[in-house]
Amino acid sequence: ILPLLHLLLKKGPESYTVRYDYFDVVSDLLAEATFKQIYDWCEVHGIRSIGHVLGEETLASQARFNGDITRIYRYLHIPSIDHLGNGLGSLDAKICSSSAHNYGKLVVGSESFGASGWDMTYEELVKISNWLYQQGINHVVVHAFYYSIRGERQNDWPPSYFYQWHDWGYMKPYAEMAARMSAVLQGAVNDSHLLVYYPVESFWAHFDPDFQTQTCYYKEGPEIRDEKARKIDHDFQYLCSELLNRNLDFELLGADAADCFQVRKGKLVNIHTGAWYNQIVLPYVELLPAAVADLLNRFQAGGGRIIQYPEMTVKVVGKHGEHQHSPALLPCFCESGCLAADTMQAAADLCETNATRPFRVLKGCSSLMRTNMAYPGRLHDPYLHDGEQLYGVGITTYIKEGERILNFTNYNETEELLLVEAELSGVPALYNPESGRVLTLEADRTAPGIYRFSLRLPPNRALFVIGDI
């Protein structure tokens, strides 16, 4: 590395491969030397490991603190995040849950509600919780219950959700509701059929590390100095937010999980969960590890759909320096059959035209709007999620034990009435996790395997529609 060390800071013909090698090794070392050792010890002793790391929100913060955050989740029994503050709409939960699912882990956690302030309300607690469940989280750890708030204790990431909290009387019904949602969703497989590639290698290629500040908060952190790196981070966040706004749910694919997928009949299939995907988006992908390039080439040859945003030449890099620091790199990824999009909206449109969604909203609110599509170009941790809000109705679907689960979550403060068609083989049931009641829906069979029903969504609440597939 010594003759090439300057290329970590200065760009040159070989800087792409040098930076890839460096961050690739750092990522492997962090995952294997720390988390794998703990994971292996827990395996031997019959214990499940759970935890989270720093810098979970953006490519920039993930690269700065972890290299490739997704590799760490391979070595946690319950991969988790830390979602601080009372805002919602970021990608931290989606990145973690997707990575967990890639590795076949179907229990995903979140340390939640810390640093929300003493004015945090029960309704805010419910809203954040519902959003986390819709992003793939299904194990909530409440932060925190303090024995005492005397003196400076009252300023330690408040509030305490113990008896000192003004809404403490609601904690028991909240815990029961969250437990019911966990029971429904733990073990369920994402039913979106859309993948988005996690382009951290391309970010590494342009990332100029900052050595002045070791850790920082959002508004204090240094800016991402490289314009291209800032663009990759921003547009990746924006594209993912746009897809979620359209209720085009997706999973993220990290390069380390390529060995967890096979190509079967033109689909990418997760060998652990059976989840399948018929299209994948490559957002600002300039560097693609060889294992992923090979997987996608076979996927494309079998009829799979690959969408590039924007259209660009993809350089393929090998593991353990197989590219030998050559500007030519490895044989190029076959881009000729990819669909190209010039704008993020066009990329989302291409995803939507081929979406395999097992539901249609015929009347009523069918989309989301968020106040924050992407964070400013800074290196920060932790991010306090304050001032971020989500409005509309979110819809996600899962498969579990031969049943389809449709999660309808109303983020508005008013009731929403929907008319929905869903792909189900039998009359669906309506499950209310707040009350624990199960009701048979009044549903009409409009075609073989299709049922139509009305759904009345209370403000700030989630309901599950469940039926055989």
N, C-alpha and C positions, 0 to 999 in steps of 0.2 A: 504493500500500500504506500510506502514512503515516497517512491518516485512520482506517485499520482496524487499525493495527499492534497496538493493545492487545488485539485479539481473538485473537492468538496465545497470549496468557497468560490472558485473562479470557473467560469464556463469555458469549455474547449471542446474539440471534436470527440474526446473520450469521456466527457463529464457525465453524460447520461448513464453509461455503464458503470463508472466508478461510484456514482451516487447510489445507483440501484444496488450494487454489491454491498456497499457500506450499510445502508439501511436494512437490506435483506438479512445480513448477518446480525445486526443489532436486534432486529425483530425476533429472529430465531433464538438468540441468546437469552433475551428477556423471557420469552415463552418457555424455553426448555430449562434454563438454569434456575428460574424462580418458580413459575407456576406449575410446571410439570413435576418438579420434585415434591411440591406440596400435594398435588393431585395424586401422584403415585403412592405417597404415604397414606393419604386418606383411603385410597382403594384397598390397601393392605389391611387397614384398621376398621373398615366398614363405616367410614364417615363420608359425608358429602361436603365438598368445599364450595363456598359461595364468596363472592367478592366483586369489587369493581376497581377500576383504575382511574387515573387522572386524564383530563383532556378528552372527553368522550364525544363532544358535540360536532367538531369539524375535522376535515382532513388536516388542517394546519395544526390544531392542538394535538391531534392523534399522532401525527408525524413527530412533533416536538417532544412528546412525552413517552411514546411507545413504539415509534416506527410504524408498525402495522398492528393496530389494536385488535383486529379480527383473530389473529393467531392465538392470542391469549385465551380467548373463549374456548378453544379446543381443550384447555387444561383447567377448566372449572366445571364442577358437576352442575352447578346452577349459575350460569353466566349472568352477570347483573350490571346495573348502572347505579349512579347516584344522581337523582333528579332533584336539584335544589330549587327552592322558590315556588311561587304559585302561578307561574306562567306555563303555557303548553304550546306545542307546535314544532319543536326541534326534532332532530334526527337521531338523538342519542339512543332512544328506545328501539327504533327501527334497525339501527346498525347492530345493536347487541342481539336482538331477537333473531334477526336474519342469520347472523353468524352462528348463534346457538343452533338454529334449525339446520344449517348446513352440516354441522357435525352430529346431527341426530339428537340434540338435547332439547327436550320439549317442555322443560320447566325453566322459566326465565324470570329473574328477579329485578326489583328496583328498590333501593333505599330512597324513600320519598318524603316530601313535604317539609324537609328541613329548610331553615332560613326563609320561611314564609312570613315571619313577623307575628307579633302578638295579636294583630287584627285578622289573622287567618280565620275563615269561617268554615262551617261544616259543608256548605254548598260548594265552596271552592275545593275542599278536600274531595268531595264526590266527583267534581268535574275533572280534576287532575287524575284521579284514580281511574275513571272511565276511559279517559284518553290513553293512559298507560296500557290498560287491558286491550284497547283496540290496536295498539302498536305491537302487540305480541308479548307484552309483559303479563305474567300470570301468577306471580308470587310477590306480594307487596310487603316491604318491611317499613313500618312507620318510624320516622325519625322525629322525635324520640320521646321517651317517658322519663322525666327527671324526678329524682327523689326530692330535690330542693331547688328553688330558684333564688335563694338568698344572695344578696350582693351581686357580684359579677356573673354569677350563674345565669341570671335572667337574660344576659346578652350573648349566651353561647348558642348560636344558631337557633334562635327561638322560632316557634313556641315549643313549650312542653305540651304534649298531647295527653298528659296525665291530669289529675284533678285540678291543676292550676289553670287549665284552658277553659275559656268561657263556654265552649261547646262540648265539654267533657261528657255531658249527659247523652250525646249522640254517638259516642265511641262504640258502644256495644252494638247498636244496629248497623253502624258502618262496618265493623269487623265481621258481622254475620253476612252482610251483602258481599263484601270482598271475598270472603271464604267461599260463598256460593259461586261467584264468578270464576274463582280459581279452580273449583271443582269441575266446572263446565269446560274450561279452556285448557287446563293442564293435560298434556298428551294429545291435543288437537293439532292437526297438520294444516299449514297455510294452504289456501285454495285459490291463490291469485294467478298462477301460471305465467307470471311476468318476472323476469330478473333484470336488475340493474347492476352493472359491474362497478365494483368499488375501486376507483382509479388512483389508489394511493401511490403506485409506482410512478405514474406520470407527474404527480405532485412532487415526489422526491426529486425528480430530474431537474426541477426549477427552484426548489426550496433553498433559500439562503438562511442558514441557522443564525440565531441571535444568541450571543454569548454574554450579554450584559445583564439580563434579567433571568433569574433562575425559575421563578414562578410568579404568577401575577393574576389579577382579576380582570374581568372583561374590559372595563374602560381604562385600565392602567397598562394593559399589555402592549408590547411593541407591534407595529404594523408588519404585515407580510411584505417584505421589501421587493420581491420579484413580481413584476406585473403579471406574468404568465401563471405563476403559482397562485396568485390571488384570483385570477380568472377561473382557473380549474376548480378551486375550492368553492367560489361563489356559484358558478354555474351548476356544479354537482348538487349543491344544496337546493338551488332554485328548481332544477328539474325534478328532484325527488318531491319537493313541496308541491309542485304543479301536478304531479301524478296523484298525490294524496288528496289534493283539493278536488280532483275529478273522481274520487273514490276508485281510482285505478290502483288497487293495492299491489304491492310487489315485495320481493325479497332481494336483498343485496348479495352478490357473489364476490367473495374475496379469493385471491389467487391461491391461498394456502388450502382452500377447501376444494380445489379442482379434483382431488382424488376421491371426493365424496359423491361425484356425479358420473353418470354413464349416459351415452347417447343411445336411445331406443326409439326406433320408428320416428325419427325426426324430432324427438323431444329430449330435453335434458332432464334426467330423472335422478333424484336424490336417493342414493342406495340405502340410506338409513331410514328415511321416512316414507318413501314412495311418492313424495311430492314431485310433480312434473311441470315443465315450463316449455312453452312453444315459441317464446321470443325473449330476446335479451337486448338491452340498450348499453352501448359503449359511450359514456359521456367523457369527452376530452381524453380519450385513451391514446396516448402516444407510445407508451411502453406496455408490452403485454408479456408476462412470463410464458415460457415455452409450453408448460403443461396446460395453461389456459388456451393458448393459441391452438394447440393440437385438439383440445376438446371442442373448441368453437368451429374449427375447420370441419371436423366430423359432423357436428351439429348442423352446420350449413349445408354440407353435402347431402345430408339426409332430409333436407327440406325445412330446416329450422330457420327462423327469421331473426336477423341481426340488424339492429338499427344503430347507425353512427351519428353522434352529434358532437361537434360538426364533422364533416368529412375530412379525414386527414390520414397520412401514411402512418401505419402502425409498425413500430420497431419491436422485434421479438428478442427478449433477453433470456438467458439460460441460468439455471441454478449453479451455484458454486463456480462462477466465473467461466462457464462453458463458452460464452461469447468471446472470451480472451481479450476483452477491452478493444474490440475491433469496431470501427465505425460501421462496418457492414453488418455486424450483429449476426443473428441466426436467420435462416430462411424466413421470408416475410409472411406474416399472416395474410391469408387470402381475403382481400377486401372487395374483390370484384362483384361478389353477390350481395354485398351489404346495402341496405337502404340508407340513404344519406339525408340528414335534416339540417337545414341552415339555421333554424331557430329552435329554442327550447320548446316553444308551443308546437312547432311542426313535429318535433320528436314525440311529444305527448300525443299529438293527433295520430301519428303512425301507430303508437301503442294502442290507442283507443280503437282504431279501425279493425285491429286483429285481436282485441281483448276477448278472453274466454271467461266472461262473467256469468255466474249461474243465477243472476237476478236482473230484473229491470224495474226501475221506478217509473210507473206510468203517470202518476200525479203526485205533486208535493215536492218538497225539498230533496234534492238528490246529489248535492255537492257541498263542499266546504269552502270557507274563506279564512285565511290566517293573516294576522297583522304583521307577521315576520316571515318572509320567504327565505331569507338567508342572513347570516350574521356578518357584521363588518369584517374586513380583512385584517384580523388581529390574531396574535398568538396568546391564548389565555387559558386559565384554569383556576378555580372552577367557574363555570358560567352560572350566574344566578338568573333563573328564568323568571324575570319580573317584566310585566308589561306585554307579554306575549299572550295573545288570545286567539281562540278558534271559534268560528260560528258556522252554523248549518247542521247537516246530518251526515255522520260518518257511517259507512257500511263496509264491513269486512266479513269474509266467509272462511270457514274451517271445515275439515273432515275429521270425524272421530267415531270409531267403532261402527262404521256403516251408516252414519248419520251426517247430514250437513247442518252446520250451525251458522246462522246469519246473525251477526251482531249489529244492531241498529242503535246508534248513540246520538242523542239530541244535545247539541252544544248551545242551543238557544235558550233564552229565558221565557219562551212561549211554547205552547203545545204545538206539535207538528202532526198533521194527518197525511199519511202516505197510502197510495195504492200501488201494490207491488206484485210482480210475477216472479216466481222462483222455481228452479229446477228441483223438484222433489217427487218421489214416487208414491208418497202417501200424504194424507191430510196432516199438515204441520201442527205442532204445539207451540204455544206462546209461554215462555218462561220469564218471570219477573224476578231478578236476583235480589231486589230490595225486599220483597215480601216472601219469596220462596214459593210462590204459587205457580202452578202449571195449569194452563187453560188450553182447550182445543180451539183453534182458530176457525172462524167461519170462512172457509176457503172454497173457491170454485175450481174444478179441474177444467182448464181451458184447452188442453191438449195432452197427449200422453206424456207424463213426466213433468207437467207444468201446472202449478197452482197459483191462483190469483187471490189476494186477500188485502183487506184494509188494515192499517196499523196506526194506532193512536199513540204517539210518543210524548210522554210527559216532559216538561222542561228539565233540562240538565240530568237526564236519566238514560239508562241503557236497558234494552229489552233483547232477548234472544228468541229467534224463531228457529225451531229444530224439527227436522223431518228426515225420513229415510231417503237414501239416494239409490 
